[in-house]
Amino acid sequence: MAKESKNEVAELPFEKALAELETIVQRLEKGDVALEESIQIYERGEALKRRCEALLREAEARVEKITRDASGKATGTEPLDRE
């Protein structure tokens, strides 16, 4: 995959990356894509999958963190990013 394409994927918001990934999966499942193109879109799909996973991990971490008392027992949650 070209460097520009990797940079482009790294900038995509979650919704656009997921939508494109779904389109790629549908095309590959149909089986009517030429071999070389299948390889190229599969590689892009892998990059999109990694982007979506990274964005989900970031979102989960920002949503909340578990607060614990001195003994390590969970006491509740609080926002991770306090401003």
N, C-alpha and C positions, 0 to 999 in steps of 0.2 A: 504494500500500500504506500502511496506517495506520502511524503512528509506533510504536504499541504492538507491532505485528506485527514491525517492523524490530528493535525492542529484544529481542523474544522470540527471534528468529532469532539475534541476536548472543550470546545466552546458551546456545544449544543445544550439547550436546556433539557431537562428530563423528558418532558412530554414529546418534544420533537425527536429525540433519540429513540424513545420507545416506539413511536409511530413508524419511524423508518425501519427499525428492527423488525416490527411486525410485518411490514411490507416485504422485507427481504425473506423472512421465513415463509410467507405465502408464496412468493415466487419460486423459492427452492423446493417447496412441497409440491408445486405443480409439476416440476420436472421438465419444463419446456425451455430451460435456459441452457445455452451452449456451455460446454465444459469450462472454457477459459473465463467466461463471464460468471459462472457459478463460483469459481474459486475467488474471483475478485469480490463479489458481493458477500460471500461467506466471510472473507477477511474483514470486510467493513462491518459485517454483522457482529463479529467478535469484538471489534473495537467499540461498537455501540453498546454491546452487552456490558463490557467493562465500565463504560461511562455511566450507564444506568446504575450498576451496582455501586460505584463510587458515590454517586449522588444520593442514593438511598442510605448508604452508611453515614454520610455527612448529615442528612436530614434527621436520621434517627438519633445521632449524637446531639444535635441541636435541640431536639424536642424536649428532652428531659435527661436528667441524671438522677440516679438514686442517691438519696442522702442516707448516711449511716451514723449510728451513734458510736461511742467509744468501743463498744464490744463488737461492732461490725454488723449489728442487726439493722435491717432496713427500717427507716423511720418515715419515709415519704419520698416525694420527688420535688425537684425545683428546676427552673429553667437553667440550661447549661450556660447560655450566653447572657450574662448579666451586664447590662449597660448602665 
